[in-house]
Amino acid sequence: MVQSITHILSTLTPIYAILILGALLRHIGFISAELAKGLNKLIFNIALPCLITASIAAAPIAPGWERSTLALMSATISIFAISWLIAPIIGISKFSRPAFVQAVFRSNNAYIGLPVMQFAFAGRADLTEMLSLAMLTLAPCLILYNVLAVAILTKTDKNGSFAKQAFSLLKGIAKNPLIIGCILGLAGLFLRVKYNLTAPDALAKTITTLGAMATPGSILALGAALTPAILRANISGAHWTVLLKLVVTPLLGLAFAMLLNLPPIHRFVVLCYLACPSAVASFIMAQAMGGDADIAGSSVALTTIYSFISLAAVLLWAMPS
């Protein structure tokens, strides 16, 4: 038990220490609002896509990753439906409903989930296998997150016809850097496995080096984005997000993992993703599309704080020996 607690602390402490550092640097003015936005843009558009591309292209095929993806997608769709249906019952207004639901189903998998799994498996012989599984499991879900977000958030934008707005947003999804990273990585994986073709060494090292800054950079950028003003906005609705996102969603994932009889490492990946806080993208997208940015922002902030508990629970009870 003592070893388990020590492992949990050694895994989560670096992540939340960097998160707090980002918040402190923003508070004292070392990181300005403009710099925080620029850092987030750099990580989102360059570092994370490079990390995803390099990891998928170079990874061995993880057997059974399709079932892990099925479990993750099933839990996501289920909590999407649940949160949409109960939103009016718990007092979420019609205006706030799309942003609230997006904050519940959309996880911060790239900024928090992947670093947690990397730290948890550091030094283990199955680190490469786990990362391959994690990347392949996540790739289809990135598309699902954006499609579901489009489906609910376009209804809050009154400018232009629905068809025009939907087409514009679907085009934006196709240009999403993380989705592009997944597609390039899968293409590289296919060429390597099928034809034994790999990228030139210089190009591969460049992409890998750029991807290496994704983990610390993304956590620092997230910390800088979590201002007190965001935390205080619509705090009541955000507490409902915490309950649904960090308690109900992982339990749904556990149920689907058991139903599909997932091996321990697959179950760990699925639960780790589902126990993550709301994605920062849910705040950015709600703000850009005229949704309730207050409830989205406070949900991101509050779930990020409480996710220490949900992720610790996953590490304690689901971490493969």
C-alpha positions in Angstrom: 0.0 0.0 0.0 2.8 2.4 0.9 4.6 1.6 -2.4 1.3 2.2 -4.3 0.9 5.6 -2.6 4.5 6.5 -3.3 4.1 5.5 -7.0 0.9 7.6 -7.3 2.6 10.7 -5.7 5.7 10.3 -7.9 3.5 10.0 -11.0 1.1 12.9 -10.3 3.3 15.3 -8.4 5.4 16.4 -11.4 2.3 17.0 -13.5 0.5 19.1 -10.9 3.7 20.8 -9.8 4.2 22.1 -13.3 0.5 23.0 -13.5 0.8 25.0 -10.3 4.0 26.6 -11.6 2.1 27.7 -14.7 -0.6 29.3 -12.6 1.9 31.0 -10.3 3.9 32.4 -13.3 0.7 33.8 -14.8 -0.3 35.2 -11.4 2.9 37.1 -10.9 3.0 38.4 -14.5 6.0 36.3 -15.6 3.6 34.7 -18.2 1.3 37.2 -19.7 -2.1 36.4 -21.2 -0.6 36.8 -24.7 2.3 34.5 -23.8 0.0 31.9 -22.3 -2.1 31.9 -25.5 1.0 31.7 -27.7 2.4 28.8 -25.7 -0.9 26.9 -25.9 -1.0 27.6 -29.6 2.6 26.3 -30.1 1.9 23.1 -28.1 -1.5 22.5 -29.8 -0.4 23.1 -33.3 3.2 21.8 -33.3 4.4 19.8 -30.3 1.4 17.6 -29.6 0.8 16.6 -33.3 4.6 15.8 -33.5 4.3 13.6 -30.4 1.3 11.8 -31.7 2.7 11.3 -35.1 6.1 10.0 -33.9 4.6 7.7 -31.2 2.1 6.1 -33.5 4.4 5.8 -36.5 7.2 4.1 -34.5 5.1 2.0 -32.2 4.5 -1.7 -32.5 0.9 -2.8 -33.2 -0.8 -3.2 -29.8 -3.1 -6.2 -30.1 -6.7 -5.5 -29.2 -6.5 -1.7 -29.4 -9.8 -1.7 -31.3 -11.6 -3.0 -28.2 -10.0 -0.3 -26.0 -11.2 2.3 -28.5 -14.7 0.8 -28.4 -14.8 1.0 -24.6 -13.6 4.6 -24.6 -16.0 5.7 -27.3 -18.9 3.8 -25.7 -18.3 5.5 -22.4 -18.0 8.9 -24.1 -21.3 8.5 -26.1 -23.1 7.3 -22.9 -22.0 10.2 -20.8 -22.8 12.6 -23.6 -26.4 11.3 -23.7 -26.7 11.2 -19.9 -25.5 14.7 -19.4 -27.6 16.1 -22.2 -30.8 14.5 -20.7 -30.2 15.5 -17.1 -28.9 19.1 -17.8 -32.4 20.7 -17.6 -33.2 18.6 -14.5 -30.2 19.9 -12.5 -30.8 23.5 -13.5 -28.6 24.0 -16.5 -30.1 26.6 -18.7 -30.8 26.1 -22.4 -28.0 28.5 -23.3 -25.5 26.7 -21.0 -26.5 23.2 -22.0 -24.2 22.6 -25.0 -21.1 24.0 -23.3 -21.9 22.0 -20.1 -22.3 18.7 -22.0 -19.1 19.3 -24.0 -17.2 19.9 -20.7 -18.5 16.6 -19.4 -17.7 14.3 -22.3 -14.5 15.9 -23.7 -11.4 14.8 -21.7 -8.1 16.5 -21.5 -6.4 13.3 -22.8 -3.5 14.9 -24.7 -2.4 17.4 -22.0 -3.0 15.3 -18.9 -3.9 11.7 -19.8 -0.8 10.9 -21.9 1.7 12.5 -19.5 0.1 10.6 -16.6 0.6 7.3 -18.4 4.1 8.2 -19.5 5.1 8.9 -15.9 3.3 5.9 -14.5 5.1 3.5 -16.9 8.5 5.2 -16.8 11.3 2.7 -16.5 9.0 -0.3 -17.3 9.7 -2.8 -20.1 6.2 -2.4 -21.4 6.3 1.4 -21.7 6.5 1.3 -25.5 3.6 -1.2 -25.7 1.5 1.0 -23.4 2.2 4.2 -25.4 1.3 2.4 -28.7 -1.9 1.2 -27.2 -2.7 4.7 -25.8 -2.1 6.5 -29.1 -4.0 4.0 -31.2 -6.9 4.0 -28.7 -7.2 7.7 -28.7 -6.9 8.5 -32.4 -10.5 7.6 -33.4 -11.8 9.3 -30.3 -10.3 12.6 -31.2 -12.6 12.7 -34.2 -15.6 11.6 -32.1 -15.0 14.5 -29.6 -15.0 17.1 -32.4 -18.0 15.6 -34.2 -20.1 15.6 -31.0 -19.0 19.1 -30.2 -20.0 20.3 -33.6 -23.4 18.5 -33.2 -24.4 20.5 -30.1 -22.5 23.8 -30.4 -23.6 24.7 -33.9 -27.1 25.1 -32.5 -26.0 28.1 -30.4 -24.7 30.0 -33.4 -27.5 32.0 -35.2 -25.3 33.5 -37.9 -26.0 31.8 -41.2 -27.8 28.5 -42.0 -27.2 25.4 -40.0 -25.8 23.6 -43.1 -23.3 26.4 -43.7 -22.2 26.5 -40.1 -21.9 22.7 -40.0 -19.9 22.6 -43.2 -17.5 25.3 -41.9 -17.0 23.5 -38.6 -16.5 20.1 -40.3 -13.8 21.7 -42.5 -12.2 23.0 -39.3 -12.3 19.5 -37.8 -10.4 18.2 -40.9 -7.7 20.8 -40.2 -7.5 20.0 -36.5 -3.7 19.5 -35.7 -4.3 16.5 -33.4 -6.4 14.7 -35.9 -3.8 15.5 -38.6 -1.1 14.1 -36.3 -3.1 10.9 -35.8 -3.6 10.5 -39.6 0.1 11.0 -40.3 1.1 8.6 -37.6 -1.3 5.9 -38.8 0.0 6.5 -42.4 3.6 6.1 -41.1 2.6 3.0 -39.2 1.0 1.4 -42.2 4.0 2.1 -44.5 6.4 0.7 -41.9 4.4 -2.5 -41.2 3.3 -3.1 -44.8 6.3 -2.0 -46.8 9.1 -1.5 -44.2 9.3 2.2 -45.2 10.3 4.7 -42.5 10.9 8.5 -42.5 14.5 9.7 -43.1 16.4 9.7 -39.8 16.9 13.4 -39.7 13.1 14.0 -40.2 12.2 11.4 -37.6 14.6 13.0 -35.0 13.2 16.5 -35.7 9.6 15.4 -35.2 10.6 13.4 -32.0 12.5 16.4 -30.6 9.6 18.8 -31.2 7.2 16.2 -29.6 9.4 16.0 -26.5 8.3 19.5 -25.5 4.6 18.6 -25.6 4.4 17.1 -22.1 5.9 19.9 -20.0 4.8 22.6 -22.3 1.2 21.5 -22.4 0.9 21.2 -18.6 2.5 24.6 -18.1 0.2 26.2 -20.7 -2.8 24.6 -19.0 -1.8 26.0 -15.6 -1.3 29.5 -17.0 -4.9 29.3 -18.4 -6.5 28.4 -15.1 -7.1 31.9 -13.7 -9.2 32.7 -10.6 -11.8 34.5 -12.7 -12.3 31.3 -14.8 -12.6 29.2 -11.6 -15.2 31.4 -10.0 -17.5 31.6 -13.1 -20.6 29.4 -12.8 -19.2 27.4 -10.0 -22.5 25.6 -9.3 -22.7 24.1 -12.8 -19.0 23.2 -12.7 -19.6 21.1 -9.6 -22.1 19.0 -11.6 -19.4 18.7 -14.3 -17.0 17.3 -11.7 -19.4 14.7 -10.6 -20.3 13.5 -14.1 -16.9 13.8 -15.6 -14.7 12.4 -12.8 -17.0 9.9 -11.1 -19.8 8.8 -13.4 -17.7 8.7 -16.6 -14.9 6.4 -15.2 -17.5 4.1 -13.8 -19.1 3.8 -17.2 -15.7 3.1 -18.7 -15.1 0.4 -16.1 -18.4 -1.2 -16.9 -17.6 -1.3 -20.7 -14.1 -2.5 -20.0 -15.5 -5.4 -18.0 -18.2 -6.1 -20.6 -15.5 -6.3 -23.3 -13.2 -8.3 -21.0 -10.3 -5.9 -21.6 -6.8 -7.0 -20.4 -5.4 -4.9 -17.4 -3.2 -2.6 -19.5 -6.1 -1.8 -21.9 -8.4 -1.2 -19.0 -5.8 1.1 -17.4 -5.5 3.2 -20.6 -9.3 3.6 -21.0 -9.8 4.5 -17.3 -6.9 6.9 -17.3 -8.4 8.8 -20.3 -11.9 8.9 -18.7 -10.6 10.1 -15.3 -8.9 13.2 -16.9 -10.3 16.7 -16.4 -12.4 18.5 -19.0 -10.4 19.5 -22.1 -9.2 23.1 -22.5 -10.5 22.8 -26.1 -14.0 22.7 -24.6 -13.6 26.2 -23.3 -11.9 27.5 -26.4 -14.6 26.0 -28.7 -17.5 27.3 -26.5 -16.0 30.8 -26.5 -15.4 30.8 -30.3 -18.9 29.6 -31.1 -20.9 31.9 -28.8 -21.7 29.2 -26.2 -21.5 29.6 -22.4 -17.7 30.1 -22.0 -18.1 30.8 -18.2 -19.4 27.3 -17.4 -16.9 25.7 -19.8 -14.0 27.6 -18.2 -15.0 26.9 -14.6 -15.5 23.2 -15.5 -12.0 23.0 -16.9 -10.5 24.6 -13.9 -12.5 22.7 -11.2 -12.1 19.3 -12.9 -8.4 19.9 -13.3 -8.1 20.4 -9.5 -10.3 17.4 -8.6 -8.7 15.1 -11.2 -5.8 14.5 -8.9 -8.2 12.3 -6.9 -9.8 10.5 -9.9 -6.4 9.8 -11.5 -4.9 8.7 -8.1 -7.8 6.2 -7.8 -7.1 4.8 -11.3 -3.4 4.5 -10.5 -4.2 2.8 -7.2 -6.8 0.3 -8.4 -6.2 -0.1 -12.2 -2.4 0.2 -12.6 -1.2 -3.2 -14.1 1.4 -4.9 -12.0 
